[in-house]
């Protein structure tokens, strides 16, 4: 089973939305993790609302601290706009998805971020199904 770790600073918006979409789209075929380098106290309520609009419930999720164990246990690590705050993990496929931060944004802005995340997660699901997740990209 492939495993994917989504990382953003607070693990309250982008990474939670991405994890929600991956759980929804891949089901039990992929182990999904999300974490943050400086986790918030709760998930962004506007992100929860935006996801509920498309039928994905993330209300049971909680921000979690990023650990080396989670990173080492993941085939793919996707960071989301956290720059130097999120470390790189050698030997893992790593992508950085530059996405606006939904913190402090209104629902319309968060919907646009959500929709961009969905497109990227759909592409990721397709890549995982094709078996390309275990090979780090060449640089």
N, CA, C and O of each residue as an XYZ file, in Angstrom:
556
protein
N       0.836     -1.178      0.000
C       0.000      0.000      0.000
C       0.881      1.242      0.000
O       1.822      1.345      0.786
N       0.579      2.161     -0.863
C       1.301      3.439     -0.913
C       0.865      4.313      0.255
O      -0.243      4.171      0.772
N       1.743      5.214      0.662
C       1.385      6.155      1.718
C       1.828      7.557      1.318
O       2.884      7.753      0.717
N       0.988      8.520      1.671
C       1.225      9.916      1.313
C       1.100     10.758      2.571
O       0.185     10.572      3.373
N       2.032     11.685      2.730
C       2.027     12.639      3.838
C       1.896     14.035      3.269
O       2.716     14.457      2.455
N       0.868     14.756      3.693
C       0.681     16.159      3.323
C       1.128     17.014      4.496
O       0.726     16.780      5.636
N       1.973     18.019      4.209
C       2.531     18.860      5.267
C       2.317     20.332      4.930
O       2.641     20.783      3.831
N       1.768     21.072      5.886
C       1.780     22.534      5.824
C       2.089     23.033      7.232
O       2.155     22.232      8.164
N       2.275     24.305      7.400
C       2.746     24.816      8.682
C       1.787     24.452      9.818
O       2.206     23.858     10.811
N       0.509     24.801      9.680
C      -0.431     24.632     10.790
C      -1.269     23.362     10.730
O      -1.972     23.043     11.689
N      -1.206     22.631      9.616
C      -1.995     21.415      9.439
C      -3.467     21.677      9.756
O      -4.144     20.870     10.394
N      -3.936     22.835      9.287
C      -5.300     23.244      9.612
C      -6.133     23.562      8.375
O      -7.346     23.742      8.485
N      -5.512     23.635      7.202
C      -6.240     24.006      5.995
C      -5.836     23.176      4.798
O      -6.462     22.159      4.499
N      -4.784     23.607      4.106
C      -4.365     22.965      2.854
C      -4.105     21.478      3.005
O      -4.641     20.672      2.243
N      -3.288     21.106      3.981
C      -2.940     19.691      4.134
C      -4.149     18.862      4.552
O      -4.271     17.704      4.151
N      -5.029     19.427      5.339
C      -6.241     18.703      5.745
C      -7.191     18.531      4.565
O      -7.806     17.475      4.419
N      -7.318     19.558      3.720
C      -8.175     19.429      2.538
C      -7.605     18.386      1.586
O      -8.346     17.560      1.053
N      -6.296     18.420      1.371
C      -5.663     17.443      0.474
C      -5.843     16.022      1.006
O      -6.168     15.106      0.251
N      -5.630     15.849      2.299
C      -5.795     14.520      2.897
C      -7.244     14.055      2.768
O      -7.499     12.883      2.491
N      -8.180     14.957      2.967
C      -9.593     14.605      2.821
C      -9.925     14.154      1.410
O     -10.624     13.159      1.217
N      -9.420     14.891      0.422
C      -9.662     14.492     -0.966
C      -9.009     13.149     -1.275
O      -9.614     12.309     -1.940
N      -7.781     12.939     -0.800
C      -7.108     11.673     -1.101
C      -7.844     10.507     -0.460
O      -7.997      9.460     -1.089
N      -8.301     10.662      0.767
C      -9.086      9.594      1.402
C     -10.343      9.302      0.591
O     -10.705      8.143      0.391
N     -10.999     10.351      0.130
C     -12.241     10.210     -0.632
C     -11.993      9.537     -1.985
O     -12.748      8.652     -2.387
N     -10.945      9.953     -2.677
C     -10.697      9.480     -4.041
C      -9.984      8.136     -4.104
O     -10.222      7.357     -5.026
N      -9.113      7.851     -3.137
C      -8.318      6.620     -3.190
C      -8.850      5.537     -2.269
O      -8.470      4.374     -2.405
N      -9.709      5.890     -1.348
C     -10.248      4.897     -0.427
C      -9.155      4.221      0.373
O      -8.247      4.877      0.884
N      -9.246      2.908      0.479
C      -8.276      2.137      1.256
C      -7.002      1.812      0.484
O      -6.114      1.145      1.015
N      -6.899      2.270     -0.756
C      -5.736      1.940     -1.584
C      -4.496      2.734     -1.184
O      -3.381      2.359     -1.546
N      -4.677      3.826     -0.440
C      -3.559      4.686     -0.060
C      -3.687      5.018      1.419
O      -4.770      5.353      1.899
N      -2.574      4.923      2.133
C      -2.546      5.370      3.521
C      -2.280      6.873      3.505
O      -1.317      7.331      2.890
N      -3.127      7.632      4.175
C      -3.064      9.093      4.123
C      -2.675      9.641      5.485
O      -3.243      9.264      6.511
N      -1.690     10.545      5.477
C      -1.268     11.242      6.687
C      -1.241     12.738      6.391
O      -1.076     13.154      5.244
N      -1.402     13.531      7.431
C      -1.164     14.971      7.301
C      -0.567     15.448      8.613
O      -0.822     14.878      9.674
N       0.232     16.503      8.521
C       0.896     17.022      9.716
C       1.354     18.450      9.448
O       1.328     18.940      8.319
N       1.772     19.095     10.526
C       2.268     20.459     10.406
C       3.499     20.671     11.258
O       3.696     19.989     12.264
N       4.328     21.618     10.854
C       5.530     21.921     11.612
C       5.192     22.705     12.886
O       5.900     22.601     13.887
N       4.117     23.484     12.843
C       3.622     24.227     14.001
C       2.099     24.100     14.001
O       1.407     25.037     13.603
N       1.565     22.957     14.443
C       0.131     22.710     14.313
C      -0.739     23.733     15.046
O      -0.395     24.209     16.129
N      -1.859     24.050     14.431
C      -2.849     24.937     15.039
C      -3.629     24.170     16.097
O      -3.446     22.965     16.269
N      -4.496     24.880     16.798
C      -5.345     24.246     17.808
C      -6.509     23.488     17.194
O      -7.006     22.524     17.777
N      -6.951     23.930     15.994
C      -8.091     23.296     15.347
C      -7.996     23.503     13.843
O      -7.238     24.345     13.362
N      -8.772     22.728     13.118
C      -8.836     22.895     11.671
C      -9.584     24.182     11.356
O     -10.531     24.547     12.053
N      -9.160     24.859     10.316
C      -9.801     26.084      9.862
C     -11.275     25.795      9.558
O     -11.560     24.980      8.681
N     -12.213     26.435     10.252
C     -13.629     26.155     10.031
C     -14.110     26.489      8.616
O     -15.065     25.883      8.130
N     -13.460     27.442      7.958
C     -13.842     27.764      6.581
C     -13.405     26.638      5.649
O     -14.105     26.336      4.682
N     -12.259     26.011      5.922
C     -11.830     24.845      5.139
C     -12.804     23.691      5.334
O     -13.140     22.997      4.374
N     -13.254     23.480      6.553
C     -14.240     22.432      6.835
C     -15.517     22.697      6.039
O     -16.081     21.786      5.433
N     -15.965     23.951      6.045
C     -17.186     24.325      5.320
C     -17.021     24.122      3.819
O     -17.912     23.585      3.161
N     -15.882     24.550      3.278
C     -15.641     24.407      1.837
C     -15.609     22.941      1.426
O     -16.124     22.584      0.367
N     -15.017     22.100      2.241
C     -14.964     20.675      1.926
C     -16.345     20.040      2.033
O     -16.697     19.182      1.224
N     -17.123     20.451      3.018
C     -18.479     19.914      3.178
C     -19.325     20.220      1.945
O     -20.191     19.427      1.577
N     -19.083     21.351      1.312
C     -19.828     21.717      0.101
C     -19.652     20.702     -1.023
O     -20.537     20.550     -1.866
N     -18.511     20.004     -1.040
C     -18.253     19.012     -2.084
C     -18.358     17.589     -1.541
O     -17.890     16.637     -2.165
N     -18.976     17.461     -0.376
C     -19.265     16.141      0.167
C     -18.115     15.445      0.865
O     -18.152     14.226      1.033
N     -17.091     16.185      1.279
C     -15.952     15.588      1.980
C     -15.945     16.131      3.412
O     -15.799     17.333      3.633
N     -16.104     15.231      4.370
C     -16.186     15.604      5.777
C     -14.816     15.476      6.427
O     -14.262     14.381      6.508
N     -14.270     16.602      6.891
C     -12.983     16.576      7.595
C     -13.147     17.030      9.045
O     -12.164     17.384      9.696
N     -14.372     17.023      9.550
C     -14.626     17.507     10.909
C     -13.968     16.650     11.986
O     -13.715     17.134     13.090
N     -13.690     15.391     11.682
C     -13.094     14.521     12.701
C     -11.573     14.607     12.741
O     -10.946     13.940     13.565
N     -10.974     15.399     11.885
C      -9.517     15.514     11.842
C      -9.019     16.578     12.824
O      -9.736     17.526     13.143
N      -7.799     16.408     13.289
C      -7.172     17.362     14.208
C      -5.756     17.651     13.713
O      -5.088     16.750     13.206
N      -5.290     18.893     13.851
C      -3.908     19.200     13.489
C      -2.934     18.352     14.311
O      -3.117     18.144     15.511
N      -1.894     17.871     13.625
C      -0.903     17.003     14.254
C       0.505     17.533     13.958
O       0.740     18.187     12.941
N       1.413     17.238     14.857
C       2.808     17.651     14.691
C       3.502     16.727     13.686
O       3.270     15.518     13.681
N       4.336     17.295     12.854
C       5.132     16.543     11.901
C       6.223     15.786     12.641
O       6.971     16.371     13.424
N       6.313     14.468     12.390
C       7.365     13.663     13.004
C       8.204     13.007     11.908
O       7.739     12.794     10.789
N       9.430     12.699     12.255
C      10.300     11.977     11.314
C       9.716     10.602     11.003
O       9.852     10.106      9.885
N       9.073      9.994     11.978
C       8.490      8.670     11.772
C       7.423      8.705     10.677
O       7.378      7.824      9.819
N       6.562      9.731     10.713
C       5.539      9.862      9.671
C       6.178     10.058      8.306
O       5.750      9.457      7.321
N       7.194     10.893      8.250
C       7.863     11.149      6.968
C       8.558      9.895      6.451
O       8.453      9.570      5.268
N       9.260      9.196      7.320
C       9.983      7.996      6.904
C       9.043      6.868      6.483
O       9.422      6.015      5.680
N       7.833      6.857      7.012
C       6.870      5.811      6.682
C       6.055      6.144      5.435
O       5.181      5.372      5.043
N       6.334      7.282      4.814
C       5.546      7.735      3.661
C       6.344      7.593      2.369
O       7.536      7.898      2.323
N       5.667      7.125      1.317
C       6.300      7.033     -0.001
C       6.402      8.398     -0.658
O       7.366      8.686     -1.368
N       5.401      9.238     -0.416
C       5.329     10.559     -1.027
C       5.110     11.576      0.079
O       4.236     11.400      0.929
N       5.910     12.649      0.068
C       5.743     13.755      1.006
C       5.451     14.999      0.179
O       6.238     15.388     -0.684
N       4.311     15.614      0.457
C       3.910     16.815     -0.272
C       3.819     17.962      0.717
O       2.986     17.958      1.623
N       4.693     18.946      0.529
C       4.647     20.149      1.349
C       3.820     21.195      0.611
O       3.720     21.185     -0.616
N       3.237     22.087      1.381
C       2.287     23.032      0.815
C       2.596     24.442      1.286
O       2.015     24.930      2.255
N       3.510     25.085      0.592
C       3.762     26.492      0.845
C       4.388     26.819      2.177
O       4.209     27.928      2.681
N       5.120     25.884      2.766
C       5.705     26.198      4.066
C       7.193     26.513      3.970
O       7.835     26.756      4.992
N       7.744     26.513      2.784
C       9.130     26.943      2.573
C      10.119     26.238      3.471
O      10.095     25.012      3.589
N      10.987     27.003      4.102
C      12.050     26.443      4.934
C      11.551     25.857      6.250
O      12.288     25.140      6.927
N      10.309     26.153      6.618
C       9.765     25.642      7.871
C       9.538     24.133      7.786
O       9.592     23.441      8.804
N       9.284     23.616      6.577
C       9.076     22.182      6.392
C      10.352     21.569      5.826
O      10.812     21.973      4.758
N      10.921     20.611      6.524
C      12.161     20.004      6.053
C      11.953     19.088      4.855
O      10.841     18.626      4.596
N      13.029     18.834      4.135
C      13.016     17.841      3.057
C      13.381     16.495      3.672
O      14.090     16.431      4.676
N      12.890     15.423      3.061
C      13.142     14.086      3.580
C      13.817     13.262      2.509
O      13.150     12.807      1.580
N      15.132     13.054      2.609
C      15.866     12.307      1.591
C      15.294     10.909      1.395
O      14.869     10.260      2.351
N      15.289     10.455      0.152
C      14.836      9.118     -0.162
C      13.344      8.996     -0.372
O      12.843      7.912     -0.672
N      12.635     10.086     -0.220
C      11.192     10.098     -0.424
C      10.886     10.954     -1.639
O      11.571     11.939     -1.915
N       9.851     10.562     -2.356
C       9.388     11.453     -3.413
C       8.837     12.693     -2.721
O       8.003     12.593     -1.821
N       9.299     13.845     -3.141
C       8.890     15.093     -2.513
C       8.372     16.051     -3.568
O       8.989     16.231     -4.617
N       7.243     16.657     -3.284
C       6.697     17.722     -4.119
C       6.354     18.885     -3.217
O       5.973     18.690     -2.063
N       6.488     20.095     -3.736
C       6.022     21.266     -3.018
C       4.923     21.900     -3.851
O       5.162     22.380     -4.959
N       3.723     21.896     -3.307
C       2.586     22.491     -3.986
C       2.426     23.919     -3.480
O       2.042     24.142     -2.332
N       2.721     24.876     -4.340
C       2.550     26.276     -3.963
C       1.076     26.620     -4.037
O       0.490     26.702     -5.116
N       0.494     26.816     -2.875
C      -0.925     27.124     -2.757
C      -1.095     28.259     -1.768
O      -0.352     28.361     -0.792
N      -2.067     29.105     -2.018
C      -2.376     30.171     -1.071
C      -2.801     29.567      0.259
O      -3.368     28.475      0.307
N      -2.523     30.281      1.326
C      -2.906     29.836      2.656
C      -4.350     30.250      2.918
O      -4.676     31.430      2.796
N      -5.228     29.305      3.277
C      -6.614     29.664      3.533
C      -6.843     30.386      4.865
O      -7.941     30.885      5.113
N      -5.829     30.447      5.716
C      -5.989     31.110      7.014
C      -6.417     32.561      6.817
O      -5.783     33.317      6.082
N      -7.490     32.928      7.480
C      -7.974     34.303      7.416
C      -8.713     34.660      6.137
O      -9.128     35.807      5.967
N      -8.885     33.705      5.238
C      -9.555     33.953      3.958
C     -11.053     33.687      4.100
O     -11.492     32.931      4.966
N     -11.817     34.330      3.226
C     -13.249     34.080      3.168
C     -13.550     32.817      2.384
O     -12.660     32.206      1.792
N     -14.807     32.441      2.390
C     -15.224     31.195      1.761
C     -14.920     31.157      0.270
O     -14.496     30.116     -0.231
N     -15.119     32.243     -0.450
C     -14.843     32.237     -1.888
C     -13.372     31.950     -2.177
O     -13.060     31.179     -3.084
N     -12.475     32.557     -1.422
C     -11.042     32.321     -1.610
C     -10.686     30.877     -1.259
O      -9.885     30.253     -1.954
N     -11.270     30.346     -0.196
C     -10.978     28.974      0.222
C     -11.540     27.980     -0.797
O     -10.942     26.928     -1.022
N     -12.659     28.293     -1.403
C     -13.192     27.421     -2.461
C     -12.191     27.297     -3.612
O     -11.979     26.203     -4.135
N     -11.584     28.405     -4.002
C     -10.603     28.370     -5.097
C      -9.393     27.525     -4.709
O      -8.887     26.759     -5.529
N      -8.929     27.654     -3.476
C      -7.806     26.846     -2.993
C      -8.215     25.374     -2.974
O      -7.463     24.510     -3.425
N      -9.404     25.097     -2.453
C      -9.935     23.727     -2.417
C      -9.967     23.112     -3.812
O      -9.554     21.967     -3.999
N     -10.455     23.863     -4.782
C     -10.576     23.329     -6.135
C      -9.208     23.039     -6.749
O      -9.049     22.053     -7.470
N      -8.223     23.886     -6.470
C      -6.867     23.641     -6.966
C      -6.279     22.391     -6.297
O      -5.619     21.584     -6.952
N      -6.518     22.241     -5.013
C      -6.042     21.049     -4.308
C      -6.676     19.803     -4.902
O      -5.993     18.799     -5.100
N      -7.966     19.850     -5.188
C      -8.643     18.674     -5.758
C      -7.998     18.255     -7.079
O      -7.767     17.067     -7.305
N      -7.706     19.223     -7.953
C      -7.067     18.920     -9.235
C      -5.722     18.229     -9.002
O      -5.405     17.242     -9.666
N      -4.945     18.743     -8.070
C      -3.627     18.158     -7.801
C      -3.741     16.759     -7.188
O      -2.959     15.867     -7.518
N      -4.711     16.575     -6.303
C      -4.891     15.256     -5.683
C      -5.379     14.253     -6.727
O      -4.946     13.101     -6.719
N      -6.266     14.669     -7.618
C      -6.714     13.766     -8.689
C      -5.526     13.324     -9.540
O      -5.427     12.153     -9.907
N      -4.629     14.251     -9.852
C      -3.422     13.916    -10.614
C      -2.549     12.943     -9.825
O      -2.011     11.989    -10.387
N      -2.411     13.186     -8.526
C      -1.620     12.305     -7.667
C      -2.210     10.895     -7.638
O      -1.473      9.913     -7.730
N      -3.521     10.790     -7.512
C      -4.176      9.476     -7.497
C      -3.877      8.728     -8.786
O      -3.603      7.528     -8.765
N      -3.929      9.427     -9.891
C      -3.619      8.812    -11.182
C      -2.168      8.322    -11.216
O      -1.893      7.225    -11.703
N      -1.254      9.125    -10.704
C       0.159      8.733    -10.667
C       0.374      7.536     -9.745
O       1.125      6.619    -10.078
N      -0.278      7.544     -8.601
C      -0.133      6.419     -7.666
C      -0.665      5.136     -8.279
O      -0.081      4.068     -8.092
N      -1.758      5.230     -9.001
C      -2.335      4.057     -9.655
C      -1.400      3.519    -10.724
O      -1.389      2.320    -11.002
N      -0.608      4.414    -11.329
C       0.338      4.004    -12.350
C       1.657      3.518    -11.799
O       2.532      3.099    -12.557
N       1.815      3.569    -10.466
C       3.014      3.034     -9.828
C       4.203      3.965     -9.828
O       5.321      3.528     -9.560
N       3.994      5.247    -10.123
C       5.128      6.155    -10.212
C       5.491      6.778     -8.871
O       6.447      7.550     -8.801
N       4.769      6.473     -7.822
C       5.001      7.150     -6.546
C       6.292      6.726     -5.866
O       6.820      7.474     -5.043
N       6.809      5.565     -6.182
C       7.977      5.087     -5.448
C       9.293      5.628     -5.990
O      10.343      5.403     -5.389
N       9.255      6.319     -7.088
C      10.473      6.841     -7.682
C      10.562      8.337     -7.482
O       9.724      9.076     -7.998
N      11.582      8.813     -6.727
C      11.719     10.258     -6.558
C      11.980     10.914     -7.916
O      12.647     10.332     -8.771
N      11.453     12.129     -8.113
C      11.677     12.813     -9.382
C      13.147     13.197     -9.522
O      13.822     13.476     -8.531
N      13.629     13.208    -10.742
C      15.016     13.630    -10.974
C      15.091     15.143    -10.877
O      14.139     15.858    -11.192
N      16.237     15.605    -10.437
C      16.413     17.063    -10.257
C      17.508     17.556    -11.144
O      17.812     18.749    -11.143
